[in-house]
Amino acid sequence: MTKIHRIASTALLLLTLAWAHQDAGANQAQGPAGRTLRDGGLGCSGGASCHGDSGQDSGMTLTLTGPTTLKPGQSATYTLTATKAGLGSAKMGINAASSDSGTPLTEAADNLVISNGEIVHSTAGGPLNTTNGSGTASYTFTYTMPAGAAIGSVHTLYAVARVGPQTTGFWKHASNRVVTAVGTAPAITSAAPPALGKVGTPYTHTYSATGNPNPTFAVTAGALPTNLQLNASTGAVTGSPTVAGTFSGTVTASNGVNPPATQNFSITIQAPPAITSAAPPASGTIGVAYNHTYKATGNPAPTYAVTAGALPTNLLLNATTGAITGTPTVVGTFSGTVTASNGVLPVATQAFSIVIGTPIIAPPLSYQGLWWADPPGSESGWGINFAHQGDLIFATWFTYDLTGKPWWLAVLATRTAPGVYTGDLFTTAGPPFDSVPFGPSPTETTVGTATFTFTDVDHGIFDYTVNVDAPAKAAITQTKNIVRQAFGTVPKCVWGGTPDLTLATNFQDLWWNSPAGSESGWGINFTHQDDLIFATWFTYDANGKPFWPAFLATLVAPGVYTGDIFTTTGPPLNAVPFPPSAIETTVGTVTLTFTDGNHATFAYTVNGISQTKQIVRQVFVDPGTACK
């Protein structure tokens, strides 16, 4: 021992403590004094003598106790205990140092000198520790792990002590105390990220966590909303979401120290509504179901409402599905705005304008016009005119009696089934055609029945029974296929199609004397195709018998048609076959002058008798039938 501190009437125990890294640097003395001998006999700095570099006190046991692991920046208390038989109440002084630079050691309560972190015994009379009288003495101090210590780095504490009189005692060193720097497991300290975001709007959140080393962050389950990124170092979540929806998962903070810290997230990215469906149909019809469905994107799912104007009467908008349903009940134009909203601005709007009209009802088939045997021309010389109004057909059948003389019969047939009309056939006797006034009233005689069955608008079947008296009483029954007679462009006729018949430009119809009903019992059928009018005039000869002159009149001036009147004779109505051999005889001329679609002048000369009659359409079911 090279240095002795004298302490009067006491035995001196000198204690030296030190920490060191387990590397080459651990072999270097620490502190300016450099007096602490390390376990294993390592030397001190500068060639100076150290306490403990001479003989060891074999009678003393010296131990150093305290934690073996510390976190960077953490402090702990360490105790050096000396045990020696007969120590009695001896006092002890100490040396202490650590392998860490700076001042990691702090002295407890004995006022030892601390020089650059090394605790050293002072000069003579310097600090003493009184034993407990049981042969042991102890000294306590504090060590702080450097804040910048690397995780896993190893630090060592050195201890030196002396027991006995200063001149005869020996130093003793304690076993080195090795302490390892350990880390701190992460702990996420930030709240969960905001639960709501919006498409196109920047989203920010920062995860924070304690732990040593500093934790890094990662999404370890699920996924963040599309276009958001997590910065692994800073924990910042940034970006502007591009996709709506709910995104769930887990963020983990880790630093190599277990256990890592986790935090679940659930982020709903909202999107304002956008209506993607086209505008509703612009038209509807009373009594016809109307349907349209609005569609919109957005999160949450949008709801729908009429926010301006109104839908057509009796149509309803389902707020959840966007469906417009119902059957319109009121004609008109209905305009307004439908809004889709979901609590995320801006709302989406779409204007509508819906016109509700009356039903377009296809007109019923009209069989009005001139018909004859089918195939056309196969039984030339007879025909039948249909005046079709509503569910009634007034038919005049011009044919020949059993002697071949002109004969016309009539029937008012009622619709009994689709395309089927039935009625009684009758003949009429009346005053001669040139009677002035025209009277007395004609008399009708039922002579049979007739049924017309139409297979389409241009084809039908004519079933009839006619009872005759001469040459003997008999019932004549026949069925004939019939077809429209076309000698030009066949017009289309519609009952009620032209409520104001004066506006009609085609004159095909049943006409009679004007004013209506003034000369009941005769009439004239006009079949009007292009610039021609074929007419059959059912009236009475000089004997009051049925008589039907006919003519084909040609347009010669606006509203004026002229032609020759003729009569015919032919085979009996029941002739089989019915040869197309009718004989025509010209008996006069005619001029038709139409002042409008419902009024005309009928000027004729027949067998030298000339007359002019004002005629008008015969309407028996309002508003009558017009053709175009």
C-alpha positions in Angstrom: 0.0 0.0 0.0 1.5 3.4 -1.1 -0.8 5.7 0.7 -2.0 5.6 4.3 -4.7 7.7 5.9 -4.4 7.9 9.6 -7.6 7.9 11.6 -7.0 8.3 15.3 -8.1 5.4 17.7 -10.0 3.7 14.9 -9.5 1.1 12.3 -10.0 2.4 8.8 -12.0 0.6 6.2 -11.5 2.0 2.7 -14.0 1.2 0.1 -13.7 1.9 -3.6 -16.5 1.3 -6.1 -16.5 1.5 -9.9 -18.6 0.6 -13.1 -17.0 -0.3 -16.4 -18.0 -1.5 -19.9 -17.0 -5.0 -20.8 -14.6 -4.0 -23.5 -11.1 -2.7 -23.9 -12.1 0.6 -22.4 -13.1 -1.3 -19.2 -9.4 -1.8 -18.5 -8.8 1.9 -18.1 -8.9 3.7 -14.7 -11.9 6.0 -14.3 -12.0 9.4 -12.7 -9.2 11.9 -12.1 -8.0 10.2 -9.0 -7.6 6.9 -10.8 -7.2 5.1 -7.5 -9.7 2.2 -7.8 -8.3 -1.3 -8.3 -10.6 -3.4 -10.4 -11.4 -7.0 -9.7 -8.8 -9.1 -11.4 -5.9 -6.9 -10.4 -6.1 -4.4 -13.3 -4.0 -1.4 -12.8 -4.8 2.3 -12.3 -4.0 5.3 -14.6 -0.8 7.2 -14.9 1.3 4.6 -13.1 0.0 5.9 -9.8 -0.5 3.5 -7.0 -4.0 2.3 -6.3 -5.9 1.2 -3.3 -5.9 -2.5 -3.5 -2.8 -3.0 -5.6 -0.9 -4.5 -2.7 -1.9 -7.5 -0.6 -5.5 -8.4 -0.1 -7.1 -8.6 3.4 -7.9 -12.3 3.5 -9.9 -11.8 6.7 -12.5 -9.5 5.1 -15.4 -10.4 2.9 -16.5 -7.6 0.6 -19.7 -7.7 -1.5 -21.5 -5.3 -3.8 -25.2 -5.7 -4.4 -27.8 -3.9 -6.5 -29.8 -4.3 -9.8 -28.1 -6.0 -12.8 -30.3 -4.2 -15.4 -31.2 -0.6 -15.8 -33.0 1.4 -18.4 -31.1 4.3 -19.9 -31.5 7.3 -17.6 -32.7 5.1 -14.7 -31.1 5.4 -11.3 -30.6 2.7 -8.6 -29.1 2.2 -5.2 -26.1 -0.1 -4.7 -24.6 -1.2 -1.3 -21.1 -2.3 -0.5 -21.0 -4.5 2.6 -17.7 -5.4 4.5 -17.7 -8.3 7.0 -14.7 -9.1 9.3 -14.4 -10.9 12.5 -13.6 -8.6 15.4 -14.5 -5.5 13.3 -16.4 -4.2 16.2 -17.3 -0.6 15.7 -14.6 0.2 13.2 -15.2 2.9 10.7 -14.5 2.7 6.9 -13.7 5.1 4.1 -14.4 4.3 0.4 -13.3 4.8 -3.3 -15.9 4.4 -6.1 -15.9 4.9 -9.9 -17.7 3.7 -13.0 -16.6 2.9 -16.5 -19.0 5.6 -17.8 -17.6 9.0 -18.4 -19.2 11.9 -16.6 -20.7 11.7 -13.1 -22.9 8.6 -13.0 -22.2 8.0 -9.2 -23.7 10.1 -6.5 -22.6 9.8 -2.8 -25.2 8.9 -0.3 -24.6 10.7 3.0 -21.0 10.4 4.0 -19.6 13.4 2.1 -16.9 11.5 0.4 -15.1 13.4 -2.3 -16.7 12.8 -5.8 -14.3 13.8 -8.4 -15.5 13.5 -12.0 -17.8 10.7 -11.0 -15.2 8.7 -8.9 -15.9 8.5 -5.2 -12.6 8.6 -3.3 -11.7 8.6 0.3 -10.5 11.9 1.6 -7.4 12.9 3.4 -6.8 11.9 7.0 -9.9 12.2 9.1 -12.0 12.0 6.0 -15.4 10.2 5.9 -16.0 7.3 8.2 -18.9 4.9 8.3 -19.6 3.4 11.7 -20.3 -0.3 11.7 -23.3 -1.7 13.3 -21.2 -3.3 16.0 -21.8 -6.8 14.6 -18.6 -7.2 12.6 -20.1 -5.6 9.4 -19.9 -2.2 7.8 -21.8 -0.9 4.7 -21.9 2.0 2.4 -24.7 3.0 0.0 -24.5 5.2 -3.2 -26.5 5.8 -6.3 -25.7 4.9 -9.9 -27.5 6.4 -13.0 -27.4 4.6 -16.3 -26.4 7.1 -18.9 -29.4 8.3 -20.9 -27.7 7.6 -24.1 -26.7 4.1 -23.3 -27.2 1.6 -26.1 -29.7 -1.1 -25.4 -27.8 -4.3 -24.5 -24.6 -2.4 -23.6 -22.9 -3.7 -20.5 -21.6 -1.6 -17.6 -19.3 -2.7 -14.7 -19.1 -1.5 -11.0 -15.6 -1.8 -9.2 -15.2 -1.9 -5.4 -12.0 -1.6 -3.1 -11.9 -1.8 0.8 -9.4 -1.9 3.7 -9.9 -3.3 7.2 -7.6 -2.9 10.2 -5.1 -0.4 11.4 -3.9 1.8 8.7 -0.3 0.6 9.1 -1.1 -3.1 9.1 -4.4 -3.6 7.2 -4.8 -4.6 3.6 -7.0 -3.4 0.9 -9.7 -5.7 -0.6 -11.6 -5.4 -3.8 -15.2 -6.6 -4.3 -16.2 -8.6 -7.3 -17.2 -6.3 -10.3 -20.9 -5.7 -10.5 -22.1 -6.0 -14.1 -25.3 -4.1 -15.2 -26.9 -4.3 -18.7 -28.8 -1.4 -20.3 -32.2 -2.6 -21.1 -35.0 -0.9 -23.2 -38.6 0.0 -22.5 -41.5 -1.8 -24.3 -43.7 0.6 -26.4 -47.0 2.0 -25.1 -49.2 3.9 -27.5 -50.3 7.1 -25.7 -52.4 8.8 -28.4 -56.1 8.4 -28.8 -57.6 6.3 -31.7 -57.7 8.2 -35.0 -60.8 10.2 -35.9 -63.6 7.8 -36.8 -64.9 9.9 -39.7 -63.2 11.3 -42.9 -64.4 12.6 -46.2 -63.5 11.8 -49.7 -61.2 14.6 -51.1 -60.7 16.2 -47.7 -57.2 16.0 -46.1 -57.2 13.6 -43.1 -54.6 13.9 -40.3 -53.8 12.0 -37.2 -50.5 11.3 -35.3 -49.8 8.2 -33.3 -47.6 8.8 -30.3 -45.9 6.2 -28.1 -43.5 5.9 -25.3 -40.6 3.3 -25.3 -36.9 3.0 -25.6 -35.7 2.9 -28.2 -38.2 5.2 -29.9 -40.9 3.0 -31.4 -41.8 2.8 -35.1 -45.3 2.4 -36.4 -46.9 0.1 -39.0 -50.3 -1.2 -40.1 -50.2 -4.8 -39.2 -53.8 -5.8 -39.9 -56.5 -4.5 -42.2 -55.8 -1.3 -44.2 -56.0 2.4 -43.9 -58.5 4.2 -46.1 -57.4 4.4 -49.7 -54.7 7.1 -50.3 -53.8 7.5 -46.6 -50.3 6.8 -45.5 -48.7 6.1 -42.1 -45.2 7.5 -41.5 -43.3 4.8 -39.8 -41.0 7.2 -37.9 -43.4 10.0 -36.9 -46.6 8.0 -36.6 -48.4 10.6 -38.8 -51.4 9.5 -40.9 -51.8 11.9 -43.8 -53.5 12.1 -47.2 -56.8 12.8 -48.8 -59.1 9.7 -49.0 -60.3 8.8 -52.5 -62.7 5.9 -51.7 -65.7 5.9 -49.5 -66.3 3.1 -47.0 -65.3 1.8 -43.6 -61.7 0.7 -43.1 -60.6 -1.2 -40.0 -57.3 -2.7 -38.9 -54.5 -2.4 -36.3 -51.5 -0.2 -35.9 -48.5 -1.6 -34.1 -45.8 0.4 -32.3 -42.5 -1.6 -31.9 -38.9 -1.0 -30.9 -37.5 -4.5 -30.5 -38.6 -4.7 -26.8 -41.5 -7.0 -26.2 -44.4 -6.8 -26.1 -45.2 -4.4 -29.0 -48.1 -2.0 -28.5 -51.2 -2.2 -30.6 -54.2 -0.1 -31.2 -57.2 -0.9 -33.4 -58.8 1.6 -35.8 -62.1 1.9 -37.6 -62.3 4.9 -40.0 -65.4 5.6 -42.0 -64.7 7.7 -45.1 -67.8 9.6 -46.1 -68.6 10.9 -49.5 -71.2 13.5 -50.5 -74.0 12.2 -52.7 -73.9 12.2 -56.4 -76.9 11.2 -58.5 -75.9 8.8 -61.2 -79.3 7.9 -62.7 -80.7 9.7 -65.7 -83.7 12.1 -65.2 -87.0 10.4 -64.9 -89.1 9.8 -68.1 -90.4 13.0 -69.4 -93.9 11.8 -70.1 -96.5 9.5 -68.5 -100.2 8.7 -69.1 -103.2 8.8 -66.8 -104.1 5.3 -65.7 -100.7 3.8 -66.8 -98.2 2.8 -64.1 -95.2 5.1 -64.0 -91.8 3.8 -62.7 -88.4 5.4 -62.2 -85.6 4.8 -59.8 -83.1 7.4 -58.7 -79.6 6.1 -58.0 -76.8 7.9 -56.2 -73.4 7.2 -54.8 -72.2 8.4 -51.4 -71.4 7.2 -47.9 -73.5 6.9 -45.9 -76.1 5.8 -48.4 -78.2 8.8 -49.5 -81.9 9.3 -49.0 -84.1 11.0 -51.5 -86.8 13.7 -51.2 -88.7 16.1 -53.4 -87.3 19.5 -52.3 -89.0 21.7 -54.8 -92.1 21.4 -56.9 -94.1 18.2 -56.9 -94.3 14.9 -58.6 -97.4 14.1 -60.7 -100.5 13.4 -58.6 -100.6 9.9 -57.1 -96.8 9.3 -57.7 -94.7 8.6 -54.7 -90.9 8.8 -54.1 -89.5 6.2 -51.8 -86.9 8.0 -49.6 -84.8 4.9 -49.1 -84.8 3.2 -52.5 -85.3 6.3 -54.7 -88.1 4.5 -56.6 -90.9 6.6 -58.0 -94.1 4.5 -58.3 -97.8 5.0 -58.8 -100.4 5.5 -61.5 -100.9 9.2 -62.5 -104.4 10.5 -62.0 -104.2 14.1 -63.2 -103.2 15.6 -66.6 -100.5 18.3 -66.6 -96.9 19.2 -66.4 -95.2 18.6 -63.1 -91.7 20.0 -62.4 -89.4 20.2 -59.4 -86.2 19.0 -57.8 -85.2 15.7 -56.2 -82.4 16.0 -53.6 -80.1 13.1 -52.5 -78.6 13.8 -49.0 -76.6 11.8 -46.5 -75.4 14.4 -44.0 -72.2 15.1 -46.0 -72.2 18.3 -48.0 -72.8 19.2 -50.7 -76.2 17.5 -51.4 -76.9 16.3 -54.9 -79.9 17.6 -56.8 -81.6 16.7 -60.1 -84.5 18.6 -61.7 -87.4 16.8 -63.3 -90.2 17.8 -65.6 -92.9 15.2 -66.3 -95.8 15.7 -68.6 -98.8 13.5 -67.8 -101.2 13.1 -70.8 -104.4 11.2 -71.6 -104.1 7.7 -72.8 -103.5 7.2 -76.5 -106.2 4.6 -77.2 -106.0 2.8 -80.4 -109.2 3.4 -82.3 -111.5 0.4 -82.6 -111.4 -1.3 -85.9 -113.8 0.3 -88.4 -115.3 -1.7 -91.2 -116.9 1.3 -92.9 -116.8 1.2 -96.7 -117.8 -0.8 -99.7 -117.3 -4.6 -99.6 -117.8 -7.4 -102.2 -117.2 -11.1 -102.8 -113.7 -12.4 -102.0 -111.6 -13.0 -104.1 -112.1 -9.5 -105.6 -114.0 -9.5 -108.9 -115.1 -13.1 -108.5 -118.8 -12.0 -108.2 -118.9 -8.6 -109.8 -122.2 -6.9 -109.8 -123.3 -7.0 -106.2 -121.9 -5.5 -103.0 -122.6 -4.3 -99.5 -122.0 -0.9 -97.9 -121.2 -0.7 -94.2 -121.8 2.5 -92.2 -120.0 1.6 -89.0 -120.6 3.8 -85.9 -119.8 2.5 -82.4 -121.0 -1.0 -81.9 -123.5 -0.7 -84.8 -123.2 -1.4 -88.5 -126.0 -0.2 -90.8 -125.5 -2.3 -94.0 -127.2 -1.9 -97.3 -126.8 -4.9 -99.6 -127.4 -4.2 -103.3 -128.1 -7.3 -105.2 -130.8 -8.9 -107.4 -134.1 -10.7 -106.7 -134.9 -14.1 -108.0 -135.9 -12.6 -111.3 -132.6 -10.6 -111.7 -134.1 -7.2 -111.0 -132.2 -4.7 -108.8 -133.0 -5.3 -105.1 -131.6 -3.9 -102.0 -131.9 -5.1 -98.4 -130.7 -3.5 -95.2 -129.7 -4.6 -91.7 -128.9 -2.8 -88.5 -126.3 -5.2 -87.0 -125.2 -5.1 -83.4 -121.8 -6.2 -82.1 -122.3 -9.4 -80.2 -118.7 -10.5 -79.9 -115.3 -9.1 -81.0 -115.6 -8.7 -84.7 -119.1 -10.2 -84.9 -122.2 -8.2 -85.8 -125.8 -9.6 -86.1 -129.2 -8.2 -87.1 -132.4 -8.7 -89.0 -132.5 -8.2 -92.7 -135.4 -6.1 -94.0 -136.7 -4.7 -97.3 -138.4 -1.4 -97.7 -141.2 0.0 -99.8 -141.6 3.8 -100.2 -142.5 6.7 -102.4 -140.9 7.1 -105.9 -137.5 8.8 -105.7 -138.8 12.0 -107.3 -141.7 12.5 -104.9 -142.2 16.1 -103.7 -142.7 16.0 -100.9 -141.1 12.6 -100.2 -143.9 10.6 -98.6 -145.7 8.7 -97.2 -143.1 7.1 -94.9 -141.5 3.9 -96.2 -142.6 0.5 -94.7 -140.1 -2.1 -93.6 -140.5 -5.9 -93.8 -138.2 -8.3 -92.1 -137.2 -11.0 -94.5 -134.3 -12.8 -92.7 -131.1 -12.4 -90.7 -127.5 -11.5 -91.3 -124.3 -12.1 -89.4 -121.0 -10.5 -90.3 -117.8 -12.0 -88.8 -114.7 -10.0 -89.5 -111.4 -11.9 -89.4 -109.4 -8.6 -89.8 -110.1 -5.1 -90.8 -110.2 -6.0 -94.5 -111.7 -9.5 -94.5 -115.0 -11.0 -93.3 -117.7 -13.6 -93.7 -121.3 -12.8 -94.6 -123.9 -15.3 -93.4 -127.5 -14.7 -94.3 -130.9 -16.2 -94.5 -133.5 -14.5 -96.8 -137.1 -15.7 -96.9 -138.8 -15.3 -100.3 -142.4 -15.8 -101.4 -142.0 -16.2 -105.2 -141.9 -18.3 -107.1 -142.5 -20.3 -103.9 -141.9 -19.6 -100.3 -138.4 -20.6 -99.4 -135.5 -19.7 -97.1 -132.3 -18.9 -98.9 -129.3 -19.4 -96.8 -125.7 -18.7 -97.9 -122.2 -17.9 -96.6 -120.0 -15.6 -98.6 -116.4 -14.5 -98.0 -116.2 -10.7 -98.4 -113.4 -8.2 -98.8 -113.1 -4.5 -99.1 -113.5 -3.2 -102.6 -110.5 -1.1 -103.6 -110.4 1.1 -106.7 -107.9 3.6 -105.2 -106.3 4.3 -101.9 -108.5 2.8 -99.2 -109.0 5.4 -96.4 -108.8 4.6 -92.7 -112.0 5.3 -90.8 -112.4 6.1 -87.1 -115.6 6.5 -85.2 -115.2 9.7 -83.1 -111.9 10.5 -84.9 -113.2 13.8 -86.1 -115.9 15.0 -83.7 -116.6 18.0 -86.0 -117.6 16.3 -89.2 -117.6 19.6 -91.1 -113.8 19.4 -90.9 -113.6 16.0 -92.6 -111.9 15.9 -96.0 -112.9 12.4 -97.0 -116.7 11.9 -97.7 -116.9 8.2 -97.3 -120.1 7.6 -95.2 -123.9 7.1 -95.3 -125.7 10.3 -96.4 -129.3 11.3 -96.5 -131.6 14.3 -97.0 -130.9 17.5 -95.1 -132.2 18.4 -92.6 -131.5 15.0 -91.0 -134.7 12.8 -90.9 -136.7 15.0 -93.3 -136.9 12.3 -96.0 -136.4 9.0 -94.0 -136.4 5.8 -96.1 -133.7 6.6 -98.7 -130.0 7.3 -98.6 -126.8 7.2 -100.5 -123.5 5.5 -99.7 -120.3 7.2 -100.7 -117.1 5.2 -101.1 -114.4 7.8 -101.5 -110.9 6.7 -102.7 -108.5 9.3 -104.0 -110.4 11.5 -106.5 -113.2 9.1 -107.1 -116.5 8.5 -105.3 -118.5 5.3 -106.0 -122.0 5.7 -104.8 -125.0 3.4 -104.4 -128.3 5.2 -104.0 -130.9 3.1 -102.3 -134.4 4.5 -103.1 -137.6 3.5 -104.9 -138.8 3.3 -108.5 -142.1 4.6 -109.8 -143.9 1.6 -108.3 -142.3 2.1 -104.9 -140.1 -1.0 -105.2 -136.5 -1.1 -104.0 -134.3 0.7 -106.6 -130.6 1.3 -106.4 -128.9 3.4 -109.1 -125.1 3.7 -108.8 -122.5 6.0 -110.2 -118.7 6.6 -110.2 -118.1 10.4 -109.8 -114.8 12.0 -110.6 -113.3 15.2 -109.0 -113.7 18.0 -111.5 -113.2 21.0 -109.2 -112.5 21.4 -105.4 -115.4 19.7 -103.7 -117.2 18.9 -107.0 -117.6 15.4 -108.4 -119.5 14.4 -111.5 -120.4 11.1 -113.3 -123.0 9.0 -115.1 -125.8 7.2 -113.2 -126.4 3.6 -114.2 -128.6 0.7 -113.2 -127.8 -3.0 -113.4 -129.4 -6.3 -113.8 -127.8 -9.6 -112.8 -128.1 -13.2 -111.6 -130.3 -13.9 -108.6 -128.7 -13.3 -105.2 -128.4 -17.1 -104.5 -126.9 -18.0 -107.8 -124.1 -20.5 -107.5 -121.9 -19.8 -109.2 -122.6 -16.1 -109.3 -121.3 -15.1 -112.7 -119.8 -11.6 -112.9 -122.2 -10.8 -115.7 -124.3 -7.8 -114.4 -125.6 -5.5 -117.2 -125.2 -1.8 -116.7 -127.5 0.7 -118.3 -126.8 4.5 -118.1 -129.9 6.3 -117.0 -128.6 9.8 -116.2 -126.0 12.1 -114.7 -125.0 13.4 -111.2 -123.1 16.2 -109.7 -122.0 16.3 -106.0 -120.9 19.6 -104.6 -119.5 19.5 -101.0 -119.6 22.7 -99.1 -117.8 21.1 -96.1 -117.2 17.7 -94.7 -120.8 17.3 -93.6 -122.9 19.2 -96.2 -123.3 18.7 -99.9 -125.7 19.2 -102.8 -126.9 16.1 -104.7 -128.0 17.2 -108.3 -129.1 14.5 -110.6 -131.0 13.6 -113.7 -132.5 10.1 -113.9 -134.6 9.0 -116.9 -135.1 12.7 -117.7 -136.2 13.6 -114.2 -133.9 16.2 -112.6 -133.8 17.1 -109.0 -131.4 18.7 -106.5 -131.3 17.6 -102.9 -129.3 19.0 -99.9 -127.7 16.0 -98.1 -125.9 15.5 -94.8 -124.2 12.6 -93.1 -126.4 10.2 -91.3 -125.2 9.9 -87.7 -126.9 7.2 -85.6 -124.2 6.9 -82.9 -122.6 10.2 -82.0 -120.2 11.7 -83.0 -120.2 9.7 -86.2 -117.4 8.2 -88.3 -114.9 10.1 -90.4 -112.3 8.7 -92.8 -108.9 9.9 -93.9 
